[in-house]
């Protein structure tokens, strides 16, 4: 019996080494500014992560959350044009490249009250194959319907417009969690619900950066902030190859566009202020809120 336990321990250790090797072996530098992937600044975040390369984006998965920590793409004007001509017909699927202990399942989201929110959006993908890959649950986090179909859609649209204007931008997208503990989980696999979702952008032509941060609540709103402030908030540097001076300054970013859902479900300013003032939001966003408060 002791031998069996020892064998299981050894096999488990070998399996973990295989995961780490796979993460290190995967390489798709074309999606990263300066060919350098986003950097995790917390040692805890680095435990049990796997990097997956797809046709149109790269994603880093966490064993702890069974969700992406970040998803990165090199978004070009050409890809946006092609994406508009590609019919959206993907279906959500678990990512079988991951070990079972790292997979989110469709059942986790079913009847959860949350949408399956894309990090790299399907609307950025220039062909059917890359679009289908964007529907893998390794690229998905729980989002409220109000955010996913409203303000978040507006952020995605604004970023695509930015790519069309400048020709090429680097985009990194991810979730942000409560700094002390996960407030809520969904499904049997206990997928954590992020407090915010964010999208950081580097514009090589304009030599500028900036980030959108959106509250993941029934009354979502989004703020524009610097990449430096975002990094402090989520402990992830989306563009480690860029100089600090570039990340401290907020570029002239396009405003969040209004989606049809957002226009039909517009909340009052009073409700938005109430959401930003909740204890959970203040806790998760204290540095950002202080920096942006007028």
N, C-alpha and C positions, 0 to 999 in steps of 0.2 A: 504493500500500500504506500509506504514511504517512497519506494522507487517510482511508482506511478506519479506521485506528486512531484518528485524531482524532475521527471521527464516532462511533465506539463510545464513546470517552471522554465526549463531549458527551451522547450518549444515556443513558449510565450516570449521569451527573451529574443530568440531568433526571429520570430515574427515581427517584433517591434523593430529590430535592426533592419529587417527587410523593408518595413514601412519608411524608416529614415533614409535607407539607401535609395528607395524609389523617389522620395522627395528631393534628394540631392541630385539624382540622375536626370530628372525631368529638366528640360531647358528650352525656353522659348523667349529669348531676349528681345525679339522684335516687338513685343508688346509693352516694353518698359522704357521709360525715358532714360537715356544714357545706357541702355542695355542692362540696367540694374533693377532688380525686383524691389517692390516695397519692403521696408524693413520693420520687423516687429521689435519694439523697444522694451517689452516686458518679457522676462524669462519664462513666466508662466504661460504666456501666449504661444511660445515656441514649442511647448511639449506636445508631441503627437500631431504634427502637421504634415500634410502631403500636398505637393504642388502638382497640379494637373494642367497640361497644355492641350488646348483645343484649336480648331482651325482659326477662330476669330478672337480668342481671348485666353488668358491664363487665370487660374484660380487657386487660392491656397485654402485648403480645408482644415478645420480643427476637429480633432477627435473629441474634444470637450463639448463643443457646441453642435457637432455633426452638420455644420453650416460653413459657408465661406467666411474667412476673416477679411479677405479682399478679392476682388476680381478686376483684372487689368486688361486694357485694350488700347490699340493704336487706331484711333478713329479717323478715317480720311473722308474727304469730300466724295471720292469715287465710291467708297463703301456705302455711304449714306444714300447716294443716288441708286445704287444697285439694290439696296435694302428696300427702298420704296417700290421697286418693281417685283420684289419677291413676296409672294402671297404668304401671309402668316398662317401656318397650319401645323405648328409643332404641338406636341402633347408632353406633359410633365412626366418624367421617369426618374427612378432612382439611378444613381451612378454606380454601375457594377464594377467599375475600375477600383473602387474603394473597398477595403475590408468591411465586413458586415458591421463591425463595431463603430464605423465612421459614417455609415449611411443613414440619411433621412429617408423615410418612406412616404408613399402617397397617403397611407393611413394616418400618419402623424398630422397631416393638414386637414383630413376629412372631418367635417363638422367641428372644426376648431374655432371658427369665428374669425379666422385670419386668412388673407389672400396669400398665394405663393408669389412673393415679390422677387422679380429678377434683379440681380446686381448688374451684370452686363446685359442690357436689354436686347430682346429678340429683334427689335426695330433697328438695331445697329448692324445686324448680320447680313452680308451681301448675297448669300445663297442658301438653298434649302438645308444643306448639310450643317453649316455653321449655325443656322437658325435653330435646327433641331437640338444641337449641342447646348444652346443657351437655355433650353427647357429642362436640362438635367438638374436634379435637386441639389447638386453640389454648387449650383449658381443661384440658389434661392434662399430667402429668409422669410419668416412670417412678417407680413405687413398688414396693417388695418386696411380695409377696403377704401376708406376715405383717403388714405395716403397713396396707396398703390394706384388707384384709378383717378386720383386727383392731382395733388401737388407733385407727387413723384413722377407722374407722367409728364407734368409740366417741366420738371427739371430735365428729364431725358430729352424732351423736345428742344429745350433751350441749348443743351449741349450739342445736339445734332446740328442745330443752326450755327453754332460756333464753329464746328468742323467744316461746314459748307463755306463759311466766310473765310476761314484761315487756311483751308486745304488739308491740314493735319493737326490733330491734337492727341495727347496722351491722357487717358482717363483711368482713374482707379476708384472703385466703388466698394463700399462695405457697410457692415452694421456697427453700431456702437452700443455697448451694454452698460448697465449700472456699474459704477466703479467698484462696489463692494459685493454685490451678489445679483443673480438673475431674478428679476421681479416676477416673471411668469414664464411657464413652459407650455408646450402643446404636445399632444400625442404620447404614445407609449415610450418613445425614445427621448422624451423630455427635451424637445427642441426649444432653446431659449428664444423669447421674443425680445428683439432689441429695443432699446429706448429711442434710438435714432437710426436713420440710415443716412449715409453721406456719399458725396461724389466729388472727387478732387480732379482738377484739370490743369494740365501744363500745355501752354500754347507756344511751341518753338518759334513760330514766325513772329509773334508779338512779344516773345520773351517775357511771358507773364504766367502767373498761377492764381488759383483761387479755389474755393470749395463751397459746395452747397451742403447744408446740414438740415435735415427735416425731422421733426418730432413724429414718432410712430404712435399716434394716438387717434381717437375718433374725431378730434378737431385739429388736424395737422397744420403746421405752418413751417416754412423753411426760412433759413437765414443764410446769408452769404458771409463767409469769413476767410481768413488767410489759411494757407496750408500749414503754417507754423502753429496757429491756434488749434486747428483740427488735430495735428499731431499730438499736442498736449492733451486733447480731449480723449482720443482713442488709443494712444500709445502705438500708433502706426505711422511711419513716415512714408507717404505714397511715392515720394520722389527723392530718395536718398542721394542721388548723384547730383542734384541741383544745389547751388550755393544757398546758404541760409538767407542772404539778403533778398533773393528772389522769392523765397517762400514766406518772408515776413510781410511782403506787399501784396495787396489784393488787386488783381488785374481788373480792367473794365469788363466785368462779366455780364453776359446777357441775362435779363430778368427771367424768373420762372414764368413759363407760359401757362395760361389758363387752359385746362382741359375741359371738354364738355361736362364731365362728371363734376369737376370743381365748380363750374359755373352754376350747375343745377343744385349743388349742395353747399353753397357758400355759407360759411359760419359767420356769426357776428364777431367784431373785434373783441367784444367782452369775453366771449367763449375762448377765443384764441389766447388772450391774456391769462385767463383762468388756467388753461392747460399748461402754459409756460410756467405758471406759478405753483404747480403742484409739487409736493415734497419730492416725489420720485424724479420729476423732470429737473428740479433744481439740483438734486444730488448728482444726477448723471451729467448735467450740462453746466455746472457751476462756473467753470472757467470761461466757457463760451458765452454764457449769459452776461457775465460781468463785463466781458470785452465788448459786447454788442449793445448793452443797455444804453439808451440815449441819456 
